[in-house]
Amino acid sequence: MAGVASTALFDPRFAHAASTDAASTDSAETMVVQFYRTLTEKQKEAICRPLDHKDRQRINANWHITDTTIGDDLFTKKQRSIIDQILRSITSEDGYQRFIRQMDDDDGGMDNYSVAIFGEPGAGKFQWEMTGRHLTIRADGNAVDQAAFGGPIVYGHGEESPKENLFYYQTQRANEVFQALDPKQAEIALIKKAPSESAVRIQGPQGKFPGIAVEQLAENQKQLVESTLKMLLAPYREEDADEVMSILKASGGLDRLHMAFYQEDDLESDKVWDIWRVEGPTLVWHFRGAPHVHAYINIGGIG
């Protein structure tokens, strides 16, 4: 874990700075095609599925998308290296370091996670997906129209001490928004009981969203919400973050979002709300920070 001993890791403002790693010269999707072309028929049988397979839509904070793990003898050393490069290419440098540390902490490393390919890379639409404990992440080259990240994603960390959790900094930033609210706004934003963490169906423009509407906030408060959203996106590659902002803009922009904070499971009873949610017509970001982090994200267009 050398070099990633602190939850601070890299400054999120520089999370999308160009990496010197060779992987930065190729897109994740290019490397998925490379990976696919190295697969034997036995390997394809183990990890390849049709694009419309039901498992591509499934999300869970702890599951394996195939029965095969990356560290199995099924994969060669070169193939495992390509998988690592794909992960590097769909994340920022900060995000890559966090996810590697998280996988090490939560399940003994990337070798104990699983990958699947949906569709046929190089010959049509496709999607690559990695899952395991506290992680679901995708690369699809926009094969799925108007779906940021290619579909719902998950991240988390099993560390139960808030200040040692790799994603506690996100709770701190979200709570800066709460602290900036006046008493009447805070009363609207603070809710006793949280919804299910996996309840992240996109509701569209007629949806009912919990918490306070961003359009009701003052300009300086809106700026805090915007900076929080950009911070949440910082672990991922720039093109995916840009797609999120494009989808958000098409559905009415920042003003259509709501922010909710939940009183239940307030770790250390410090009123730094550990469960919070950002939601609007095309975006759901549910962060459950107690007893440890599970975050479920679903962002997509509405036609």
PyMOL commands that set and color helices and strands:
alter all, ss='L'
color gray80, all
select helices_A, chain A and resi 12-14+22-25+28-38+41-47+54-57+77-89+93-107+110-112+148-150+162-164+168-179+183-189+214-216+219-233+238-250+254-256+267-269
alter helices_A, ss='H'
color red, helices_A
select strands_A, chain A and resi 48-49+114-119+126-132+135-139+153-157+190-191+212-213+258-262+275-280+283-288+293-299
alter strands_A, ss='S'
color yellow, strands_A
deselect
rebuild
show_as cartoon
